[in-house]
Amino acid sequence: MSQPGEINTSNSSTWISFLALFGSFGTLICCALPATFVALGAGATLASLLGNFPQLIWLSEHKEWTFGIAALFIAFGYFNMWITRNAPCPIDPRLARACKTGKKVALVLLVISTLVFLTGAGFAFLAPLFLN
């Protein structure tokens, strides 16, 4: 357990990583999902999806903001991981295992977030350059 006033670094890193993952999936939904549907010839499915979830249109229209916020989440996640990289885990073996597992999960989530973000960025910003 943490002492009063002490920050549980593994738990905060994991939550920040989840926030980064959530933000990066927003970029994937905004730009990669519609491009994939159209590429697969599922334009009617995309039209139905946009009819049921018109918020997706807003994300696509404001992709700069969507990607900017996601990039901030991911950057903050990596910054937090770097700041807490030498933070000690508890002495208790059970808590130490949980702490180490939390740090590994946070790192994996950040890497997945980065890959998802880069995939979305490729569809949003690079693909239109090559398709014109």
Protein Blocks (a to p, Z undefined) as FASTA:
>chain_A
ZZehiacfklmmmmmmmmmmmmmmmmmmmmmmmmmmmmnopmmmmmmmmmmmmmlmmmmm
mmmmmmmmmmmmmmmmmmmmmmmmmpccdfblklmmmmmmmmmmmmmmmmmmmmmmmmmm
mmmmmmmmmmZZ
